Amino acid sequence: MYDKLHHVGIPVSNLERSVAWYHDVLGTVDAGIQAAGSGAAIDEMFEVSGASVRGYFVKVGDHVMLELLEYSAPTPKPFELRNCDVGAVHICFEVDDIDAAYASLKAKGVHINAEPMRLGDNGGDLAGHAFMYFRDPDGVQLQLFELPK
């Protein structure tokens, strides 16, 4: 019944900046879906009093979309969650060459937490995998993941 992921929503502080960043940095493309809303039904649905929101969908590959959401009301708080905080979800993108992806992100001035980590034999079930974390313009945590060759 719940076997298909449609999209992941990410609140952002500036919709146009974030759409451009996700296109330029991650290679997403427009999904052809935009939406906006406010009023009592939106307040109830999102459990945010006085909500006014715009959304823009971008595609990641052929199957997954990200919904970038900008609230003009109420004034949103900046993203401040640490990886260990409940609700600090991250989105992971699979790449074929994590070293090339790392170099590309670095050249674009993206905030990278640390260089890619390759897991050796002591990595258990993840031995041979490589991963790294980086952040979008609002500080939302993202991850790259390379499968063993």
Rosetta blueprint (number, residue, H / E / L):
1 M L
2 Y L
3 D L
4 K L
5 L L
6 H L
7 H E
8 V E
9 G E
10 I E
11 P E
12 V E
13 S L
14 N L
15 L H
16 E H
17 R H
18 S H
19 V H
20 A H
21 W H
22 Y H
23 H H
24 D H
25 V H
26 L H
27 G L
28 T L
29 V E
30 D E
31 A E
32 G E
33 I E
34 Q E
35 A E
36 A E
37 G E
38 S E
39 G L
40 A H
41 A H
42 I H
43 D H
44 E H
45 M H
46 F H
47 E L
48 V L
49 S L
50 G L
51 A L
52 S E
53 V E
54 R E
55 G E
56 Y E
57 F E
58 V E
59 K E
60 V E
61 G L
62 D L
63 H L
64 V E
65 M E
66 L E
67 E E
68 L E
69 L E
70 E E
71 Y E
72 S E
73 A E
74 P L
75 T L
76 P L
77 K L
78 P L
79 F L
80 E L
81 L L
82 R L
83 N L
84 C L
85 D L
86 V L
87 G L
88 A L
89 V L
90 H L
91 I E
92 C E
93 F E
94 E E
95 V L
96 D L
97 D L
98 I H
99 D H
100 A H
101 A H
102 Y H
103 A H
104 S H
105 L H
106 K H
107 A H
108 K L
109 G L
110 V L
111 H L
112 I E
113 N L
114 A L
115 E L
116 P L
117 M E
118 R E
119 L L
120 G L
121 D H
122 N H
123 G H
124 G H
125 D H
126 L H
127 A L
128 G L
129 H L
130 A E
131 F E
132 M E
133 Y E
134 F E
135 R E
136 D L
137 P L
138 D L
139 G L
140 V L
141 Q E
142 L E
143 Q E
144 L E
145 F E
146 E E
147 L L
148 P L
149 K L
